[in-house]
Amino acid sequence: MPFKDLEAAAGPRLSFQALKDALNALVAEKAVARVSEKPARLRITAVGRTQLDGYRS
């Protein structure tokens, strides 16, 4: 699940590439949608909310 990848990327030292890869995976799975490119803004989708709720439980 990409949310777990994002959490792992946010460990003690956050690598930009790891964060970028995790966020791109969320976009690819339609868990988040791009609102704007520059500055990069994302919004969580219904699919993402379902995944996040499942991850939290």
N, C-alpha and C positions, 0 to 999 in steps of 0.2 A: 504494500500500500504506500503510495507516494508520501502521505503525511508522515509516516514513520521515517522515510528517507529525509524529509525536511527536518524532522526532529533530530536525527542523527547528524545532519550537516550543521546544526546549530550547537554542536558540542562546545568544548572549551575553546577551540580555535576554529573559527568559521572561515572556511575556504570559499572565496567568491565563486570559483568554478563549481564546487559542490552545491552551493545555494542555487546557482543558475540552473544546474542540471535538475535539482529537485523541483524547482518552480516550473521548468519546462515540462517535466513529467506530469505535474498537476494539470498544466494546460493541455497536454496531449490526452489525458484521461478525462478531460472536460470537467474536472473538479473545480477549476477556477477559469475565469475568462479574463482576457486582457481588456482593460478599460481604455488605456492609452499606452503608447510605446515610450514616449519621452516626456515627462518622467514615467518610468514603468509603474503602472498601477494595475492591480488585479482585484477581482471580486469573486467571492465564493459562489458557486452555483448550487442548485438543488442537489445535484449528484455529489458535489463536494460536501455539502452539509450532511448528507446521508453517510458518506464515508467517514467524516469526522465524528459524527455521533456514534457510529459503530466502533471506531477506534477508542473513543473515550469510555465506552461501557465495558 
